[in-house]
Structures are given as structure tokens and as C-alpha cells.
Amino acid sequence: MANGKDNLPHTNLCEMGGEHSMNLPNGVTGFYRAEDSEPRSLNGKQFKQLCFDFVSRIRGRVISISPPQYPANFYCAQVEISKELIYILLNEHYPYLTFASSVELGDIKFIDVPALHALFDSFYQVTGTAVLNTSVDQSSLLKLELNSAELEQIAYWKPETIGQIIFNHWD
């Protein structure tokens, strides 16, 4: 299987104001203008195969895997590990993967799952809560590589964190 991390644009983690942040690439939200090129989509088949493989390795089970469905911009696998429900999320356009304890329209509770992090890290950029829960403000937005359509959506939806930008339910 191809390693999705090889195709990452400039996405260095950096320090901004003492908190971890991330330089988000153009198209990460899924929004773009007609004159811009459409953001690429990741291989959902690979994500599904990895979920089944990795979750079974740690004696869990996959309950369901959903492709990005309007208005969400991410794949979502619901799994059970040690009788706990966990969601594995993969951004539709860039190989950013994370975990959550709940996924509801406009409200995702990000969590760190070290056992899964270690397994997925060879294939995706696994992003933890320290980065995803970083606050977004106007000065940090200027440092991102987002396109004008994305910035308009951010102005409308007013996400409070990096995680709400990468994994969104915007329409």
C-alpha cells in the first residue's frame, strides 16, 4: 500500500503562541472556487483495509466505516476497543487522521489513542488533541495556506479550533 504521508504538502507542526499549531494546506476543508482546481480525494479503500487490520490487531472490532457524506469532509470508522466506542477520522483530501470519542454534526470530541496512533502513523499524519484543540484566531489564519473559498467558510462557520477546520460538517 502506498504511504499517504509521502504526498503531504508543507505541513510542519510549529509553535505559535506557546501552543501547537499546523500549517493547513489549500483545499483541506474541501472548499474551492470553480476557477481553482478541485482538491484531490484520498483512497477510501486503503483506509478501510487499514482500519480492519489495525483494529483487529489490538483485539477490537470495526462496527462501520462511512465515506465522506455531505456535509462532512472526512471518512469515519466507528470501532469498539475494550468495550469503548472510538471513531477514526480521515480527512477526505489530505492524509490527516485522528480519533474521537463522539462525532456529531458540528461537535467532535477529539481524543488520543496511542495504540492506534502507532499503527496508523506509517500511513497518515496522525494528529493529536494538542494540535486539533489549538485555538484559531485571525492572526493564525493569516499563516495558513487556505484558499479564499475556505476563508469565506471559516468567516461564516467561525470554527474555534484547528480540528474544526480539518474535520468539518460545513455545507
C-alpha positions in Angstrom: 0.0 0.0 0.0 1.2 3.5 -0.8 2.1 5.7 2.1 -0.2 8.7 2.1 2.3 10.7 4.1 4.6 10.8 1.0 2.1 13.1 -0.7 1.8 15.7 2.1 2.4 19.3 1.2 4.2 21.6 3.6 2.5 20.6 6.9 5.1 21.2 9.5 4.0 21.4 13.1 5.1 24.6 14.6 4.9 26.6 17.8 2.6 29.6 17.7 1.9 31.4 20.9 3.1 28.5 23.0 0.6 26.1 21.6 1.0 23.5 18.9 -0.4 24.6 15.5 -0.4 23.3 12.0 0.1 24.9 8.6 -3.1 23.8 6.8 -2.8 23.3 3.0 -5.0 24.7 0.4 -8.2 22.6 0.0 -8.1 20.8 3.3 -11.6 21.9 4.1 -12.9 20.7 0.7 -14.0 24.1 -0.4 -12.6 25.8 -3.5 -13.7 28.2 -6.3 -14.7 27.0 -9.7 -11.6 28.6 -11.2 -9.4 26.7 -8.8 -8.5 23.0 -9.2 -10.7 20.6 -7.2 -9.0 19.2 -4.1 -7.9 15.6 -4.6 -9.6 12.7 -2.7 -7.8 10.1 -0.8 -8.1 6.3 -1.3 -11.0 5.2 0.9 -10.3 1.5 0.2 -6.9 1.8 1.8 -8.4 3.5 4.9 -11.0 0.7 5.2 -8.4 -2.0 4.9 -6.1 -0.4 7.5 -9.0 0.1 9.9 -9.9 -3.6 9.8 -6.3 -4.7 10.1 -5.2 -2.4 12.8 -8.3 -2.6 15.0 -8.2 -6.4 14.9 -4.5 -6.4 15.9 -5.5 -4.7 19.2 -8.5 -7.1 19.7 -11.1 -4.6 18.7 -13.8 -4.7 16.1 -15.0 -2.4 13.3 -18.6 -1.5 13.6 -18.9 0.7 10.5 -16.9 2.7 8.0 -18.5 5.6 6.2 -17.1 7.6 3.3 -17.3 11.4 3.4 -21.0 12.2 3.3 -22.4 15.7 2.7 -21.8 17.9 4.6 -18.8 16.1 6.3 -15.4 16.3 4.7 -14.0 13.1 6.3 -14.1 9.3 6.3 -15.4 7.9 9.6 -14.8 4.5 11.1 -16.7 3.5 14.2 -14.8 0.9 16.2 -15.1 -0.8 19.6 -11.9 -1.4 21.6 -12.1 -2.8 25.1 -15.9 -2.1 25.1 -15.3 1.6 24.3 -16.6 3.2 21.1 -13.9 5.2 19.2 -14.1 7.0 15.9 -11.3 7.1 13.5 -11.5 10.1 11.2 -9.5 10.7 8.0 -9.7 14.0 6.1 -11.1 13.4 2.6 -8.4 15.5 0.8 -5.2 15.1 2.9 -3.8 12.2 4.9 -4.7 13.7 8.3 -6.1 11.1 10.7 -7.3 11.4 14.2 -9.5 9.8 16.8 -12.7 10.9 18.6 -15.0 9.7 21.4 -18.0 11.3 19.7 -18.8 12.7 16.3 -21.9 14.8 16.0 -22.9 17.5 13.5 -20.6 20.4 14.3 -19.2 18.8 17.5 -16.3 16.3 17.5 -14.6 15.3 20.8 -11.0 14.5 19.8 -9.1 12.0 21.8 -5.6 10.5 21.7 -5.4 6.7 21.2 -1.7 5.8 21.5 -2.1 2.1 20.4 -3.9 3.2 17.1 -1.7 6.2 16.7 1.4 4.0 16.5 -0.2 1.7 13.9 -1.6 4.4 11.6 1.4 6.7 11.8 3.2 4.9 8.9 0.4 5.7 6.5 -1.1 9.0 7.7 -0.2 12.1 9.6 -1.9 11.2 12.9 -2.9 14.5 14.5 -3.4 14.6 18.3 -5.5 16.7 20.6 -2.7 19.1 21.3 -2.9 20.3 17.7 -6.6 19.8 17.0 -7.7 21.7 20.0 -5.5 24.7 19.3 -7.5 27.9 19.1 -7.9 29.7 15.8 -7.8 33.4 15.6 -7.3 36.0 12.8 -3.5 36.2 13.2 -3.2 32.4 13.0 -5.5 32.3 9.9 -3.1 34.6 8.0 -0.3 31.9 8.4 -2.4 29.2 6.8 -2.3 28.2 3.1 -6.1 28.2 2.7 -7.8 29.5 -0.4 -10.4 32.3 -0.5 -13.4 30.0 -0.6 -12.1 28.3 2.6 -11.5 31.6 4.3 -15.1 32.6 3.5 -16.4 29.4 5.0 -14.3 30.0 8.1 -15.7 33.5 8.4 -19.2 32.0 8.2 -18.9 29.0 10.4 -16.4 30.5 12.9 -14.5 27.4 13.9 -12.8 27.8 17.2 -10.1 25.2 16.7 -7.7 23.7 14.1 -9.7 20.4 14.4 -12.9 22.1 13.4 -11.3 23.2 10.2 -9.7 19.9 9.2 -12.7 17.8 10.2 -15.8 19.8 9.4 -19.5 19.5 8.6 -19.9 22.6 6.6 -22.3 22.9 3.7 
